[in-house]
Amino acid sequence: MQAIEFEATTFQHTIRVPDDIPDGVTLRVLLLVDDSKTKNDNSHWKHLLGSMPDVGSDEDFARSLDYGRTVSWDS
């Protein structure tokens, strides 16, 4: 038995193994998970949003009602 150590990040609950491992080989997998990153704590969103730069005020995003055309009603 041969031991290969590598680091991987999960994506959609999958881990990519190194290319030098051929298809059909039986593997024994040991997962070492950093518990500090697996907690379901949503406080990181608050810090992430708080670190975003100020992109403008409400006046910057207010849409003018002038559409550049004149409406005339036939009577």
N, C-alpha and C positions, 0 to 999 in steps of 0.2 A: 504494500500500500504506500502511496506517495502523498505527501501533504503539500498543499499549495495555499498560501495565505494571500489574500487580496482584499481591498476595500471596495465596496460598491454602495450605491445609493438606490433605494427602491424607487421604482416608477410604475405606477398602476399595479402594485403588489407583485412585481417581478424583479429579479436580479439577473443581470447579464453576467455570464461566466466568461473567463478568458477564452480567446479564440483558439488557443493551443489545446483545449480539451475537446476531443472528438465527440461526435454524436454517438449515442448508444452506450456511453460509459456510465457505470453505476457510481453514484456519488454519495458520500455521507456528508451532510451539511450541519454545521454548528453555527448558530446565529448569536452574535454578541451585540446586544442593543444598548445604546446609551440611554438610560432611563430619563435623563434630564431633558431629552428631546422628544420623548414619546408621551408626555403628559398632555391631557386634553385641556390645557389652560389657554383660554382665548385672550389673555391680557396682552399677548404679543401684538395683536391687531391694533390695540390702543397706542402702543409705542410706535408701530409702523406708520399709522396715520398721523401721529403727532410729529414725526420726523419729516413729513412731506413739506416741501417748500410752499410758501404762499404764492399761489398762481394768479391771483387777481382778486379784485373786489366784486361785489354784486353789480356795480355799475359797469364794470368791464364786460360782463356777460349779458347785460340787459339788451334785448332786441328792440330795435327801433320799429315803430309801426308804419313808418314811411316805406312803402314798397316801390317807389319810383314811378308810379303811374297815377293818372287822374281818373277817377271813376265818375262817369256822367250817366245819369238816369234819363231815359227818354220819357217825356210825358205826353 
